[in-house]
Amino acid sequence: MYGHVEKLAQEIKKGASSVEGVEVKLFQVPETLPEDVLGKMGAPPKSEVPIITPSQLAEADGIIFGFPTHFGMMAGQMKSFFDATGGLWQGQDLAGKPAGIFYSTRSQGGGQETTPLTAITQLVHHGMIFVPVGYTFGAGMFEMEKVKGGSP
């Protein structure tokens, strides 16, 4: 809604595209809120990133889903998109595909633990292979001198 997830996605795209043989495409899910509500929320206009349809997921070799949090889980727009993937589930079109997630929270306690736990169920139902980042950033992850996390 405000561009935080897109900014993160652009950075992930840079990293993934730096790997030889990897082609990265960015998409956004359809907006579910009416324009007047978005205006009242101060949301900027949507970017030029194309809107994805559920069937396009089947074309990917792997997927990294990004979304904002809302009340400790993925935002409704993303949940609505996943709800529209029943045909892919029935055909097992995503089974065996590697999938990761990233997300943006508004605050330190804004769902950084609960959001991935509630999102993984979407991947599991599709038979996707969840590939977490894990604790891969060394000792700097445990530094407690300053607040980390949240939105960029």
C-alpha positions in Angstrom: 0.0 0.0 0.0 2.8 2.4 0.9 5.7 0.9 -1.1 7.7 -0.7 1.7 7.3 -4.2 0.4 8.0 -3.1 -3.2 11.3 -1.5 -2.0 12.3 -4.7 -0.3 11.3 -6.7 -3.4 13.5 -4.4 -5.6 16.5 -5.2 -3.3 15.8 -8.9 -3.4 15.5 -8.7 -7.2 18.9 -7.1 -7.4 20.4 -9.9 -5.3 18.7 -12.7 -7.1 19.4 -11.3 -10.5 23.1 -11.2 -9.7 23.1 -15.0 -9.9 24.0 -16.3 -13.3 21.0 -17.9 -15.1 18.4 -16.4 -12.8 15.6 -14.4 -14.3 13.5 -12.4 -11.8 10.0 -10.9 -12.4 8.2 -8.7 -10.0 4.5 -8.6 -9.6 1.9 -7.1 -7.3 -1.4 -8.7 -6.2 -4.7 -7.0 -6.9 -5.8 -4.3 -4.5 -8.9 -5.1 -2.6 -9.6 -1.7 -1.1 -11.7 0.9 -2.9 -9.9 4.1 -4.2 -11.8 6.4 -1.7 -10.6 4.3 1.2 -7.0 4.2 -0.1 -7.2 8.0 -0.4 -8.3 8.4 3.2 -5.4 6.2 4.2 -2.9 8.4 2.4 -1.8 5.6 0.1 0.2 6.8 -2.9 -0.7 5.7 -6.4 0.2 2.1 -7.3 3.5 1.5 -9.1 3.9 0.3 -12.6 4.7 -3.3 -11.4 2.3 -5.6 -13.2 -0.6 -7.2 -11.3 -0.3 -11.0 -11.2 -3.0 -13.6 -11.6 -2.9 -16.9 -9.6 -2.3 -18.9 -12.8 0.9 -17.1 -13.4 2.4 -18.7 -10.3 2.6 -22.0 -12.1 5.0 -20.6 -14.6 7.7 -19.9 -12.0 10.5 -22.3 -11.0 10.5 -20.7 -7.5 8.7 -17.9 -5.8 9.5 -15.4 -3.1 6.3 -13.9 -1.7 6.4 -10.5 0.0 3.7 -8.8 1.9 2.9 -6.3 4.7 1.6 -7.4 8.0 -1.8 -6.6 9.4 -2.8 -7.6 12.9 0.1 -10.2 13.1 -0.5 -11.9 9.7 -0.3 -11.2 6.0 -2.4 -8.3 4.8 -5.9 -9.0 3.4 -4.9 -8.3 -0.2 -2.3 -11.1 -0.1 -4.7 -13.5 1.7 -7.4 -12.7 -0.9 -4.8 -13.6 -3.6 -4.0 -16.9 -1.9 -7.7 -17.6 -1.5 -7.9 -17.5 -5.3 -5.3 -20.2 -5.8 -7.7 -23.1 -5.2 -7.4 -24.3 -8.8 -3.6 -24.4 -8.5 -4.0 -26.4 -5.3 -6.4 -28.9 -6.9 -4.1 -29.4 -9.8 -1.0 -29.5 -7.5 0.5 -26.9 -9.9 2.8 -25.5 -7.2 3.8 -28.7 -5.5 7.5 -29.1 -5.2 8.3 -25.5 -6.1 10.7 -23.7 -3.6 9.2 -20.7 -1.9 10.3 -18.1 0.5 8.7 -15.1 2.2 9.6 -11.6 3.3 7.4 -9.1 4.9 7.3 -5.6 6.3 6.0 -4.6 9.7 5.2 -1.2 11.1 6.7 -1.7 14.5 9.1 -4.0 16.4 6.2 -6.0 17.8 4.1 -5.8 14.6 3.9 -9.5 13.8 7.5 -10.3 12.9 7.1 -13.8 14.4 3.4 -14.5 13.8 3.3 -13.3 10.2 5.7 -16.0 8.8 4.0 -18.7 10.9 0.6 -17.9 9.5 2.0 -17.5 5.9 3.7 -20.9 5.8 0.4 -22.6 5.9 -0.4 -21.2 2.5 2.8 -22.7 1.1 2.3 -26.1 2.8 -1.2 -26.5 1.5 0.2 -26.1 -2.0 3.0 -28.6 -1.3 5.6 -26.0 -1.9 9.1 -26.3 -0.3 9.6 -23.5 2.2 13.1 -22.1 2.0 13.7 -19.8 5.0 16.5 -17.3 5.2 17.2 -18.7 8.7 19.9 -17.4 11.0 22.5 -16.8 8.3 23.8 -13.3 9.0 26.4 -14.1 11.8 26.9 -12.5 15.1 25.5 -9.1 14.0 22.0 -10.5 14.2 22.3 -10.7 18.0 23.5 -7.1 18.5 21.0 -5.4 20.8 22.4 -1.8 20.9 19.9 -0.4 18.4 16.4 -1.2 17.2 16.3 -3.3 14.0 13.6 -4.6 11.8 10.3 -3.1 10.7 9.7 -1.2 7.5 12.6 0.2 5.5 
